[in-house]
Structures are given as structure tokens and as C-alpha cells.
């Protein structure tokens, strides 16, 4: 059975746990309508992606 040879320091333990911390998703602005959304995805409000329309969005 594997047993640690030395006590793990608090800093090393916290550094390892910090890698699993939750990060909020980065939002970017749509170049067509300016709405905020996830990058590399079609805009949910206008349906544009990289300068061309890829989704048909029902108008209000």
C-alpha cells in the first residue's frame, strides 16, 4: 500500500485543489447585434456566426 513519505504542505494541497475551482464562462459580444453570448457558437438572438446567418430565429 502506498504511504506518503513526507507530510504534504498546505500550499501544495491548496494549489492542487485550486485547479478544480469553478470558473464562470467567458462571454463575448456578437459582431452583428452586440448581444452577449458564448464564443464559437451561433448568436441566440440573431442567429449569426462569423458574419453569416446560420440559424433562423423567430422575430418578436
C-alpha positions as CSV (number, residue, x, y, z in Angstrom):
1,X,0.0,0.0,0.0
2,X,1.4,3.4,-1.0
3,X,2.1,5.6,2.0
4,X,3.4,9.2,1.7
5,X,7.0,9.6,2.8
6,X,6.5,13.2,3.9
7,X,3.7,15.4,5.1
8,X,2.1,17.4,2.2
9,X,2.3,21.1,2.9
10,X,-0.8,23.3,3.0
11,X,0.3,25.3,0.0
12,X,0.9,22.2,-2.2
13,X,-2.5,20.8,-1.2
14,X,-4.3,24.1,-1.9
15,X,-2.5,24.5,-5.3
16,X,-3.7,21.1,-6.4
17,X,-7.3,21.9,-5.3
18,X,-7.3,25.3,-7.0
19,X,-7.1,23.6,-10.4
20,X,-10.6,22.2,-9.9
21,X,-12.2,25.5,-9.0
22,X,-15.3,26.6,-11.0
23,X,-14.8,29.5,-13.4
24,X,-17.6,31.5,-14.9
25,X,-17.9,31.1,-18.7
26,X,-16.4,33.9,-20.7
27,X,-18.9,35.9,-22.7
28,X,-18.2,37.8,-25.9
29,X,-20.2,40.3,-27.9
30,X,-21.9,39.4,-31.2
31,X,-20.4,41.3,-34.1
32,X,-23.9,41.6,-35.7
33,X,-26.3,42.6,-32.9
34,X,-24.0,43.1,-29.9
35,X,-25.7,40.6,-27.6
36,X,-23.5,38.8,-25.1
37,X,-23.0,35.0,-25.6
38,X,-20.5,32.2,-25.5
39,X,-17.7,32.3,-28.1
40,X,-17.5,29.9,-31.0
41,X,-21.3,29.5,-31.0
42,X,-24.1,31.0,-33.1
43,X,-25.8,34.0,-31.5
44,X,-29.0,33.1,-29.8
45,X,-30.7,36.4,-30.5
46,X,-29.9,37.0,-34.2
47,X,-28.6,33.6,-35.5
48,X,-25.4,34.9,-36.9
49,X,-22.0,33.1,-36.7
50,X,-18.8,34.5,-38.2
51,X,-20.6,37.1,-40.3
52,X,-23.2,34.9,-41.9
53,X,-26.6,33.7,-40.8
54,X,-26.7,30.0,-39.8
55,X,-29.9,29.9,-37.7
56,X,-33.4,31.2,-38.3
57,X,-34.6,33.0,-35.2
58,X,-38.3,33.7,-34.8
59,X,-38.8,37.5,-34.6
60,X,-40.8,39.1,-31.8
